[in-house]
Amino acid sequence: MAVLSVFAAFDKDGDGKVSVSELRRCMEATLGEDVPEEEAAVILAAVDADGDGLLNQEEFSRLAAAGTHEEDNADIKRRCLREVFGMYASSSAEDMITPASLRRTLTRLGSHELRVEECRAMICRFDLDGDGKLSFDEFRVMMMV
């Protein structure tokens, strides 16, 4: 029953679904600091089983219970990492973070204008196979540091 009352508090418009903006507002109120919309979107996407971009009560319950189930928590972390990786990855079919895709995403997120050479240097540090790009596994290693 407690999860339902928490769900109701997040569902500000009472439509039975929690949107990214509703999740973000409640996270900000709880944490006492600004939460980027991208971060809230990644969290929502990690448990959005039906892919509608909203959390219903069942999906919200999984999010609320994630901290209590180690296996679920690992799965959610992996899905979140996959979502974040997708933000940075090249739009080509190769599914890799390239210097150009890193530069484009960092610029879009408000970072100062970086040169491609600077992005190449950032990637080089975690490019385990030396191909000049980051695969998901290399990205995962980087995020664990």
Secondary structure, DSSP 8 states (H G I E B T S, - for coil): -HHHHHHHHH-TT-SS-B-HHHHHHHHHHHHTS---HHHHHHHHHHH-TT-SSSB-HHHHHHHHHGGG-HHHHHHHHHHHHHHHHHHHS-SSTT--B-HHHHHHHHHHTT-----HHHHHHHHHTT-TTSSSSB-HHHHHHHHH-
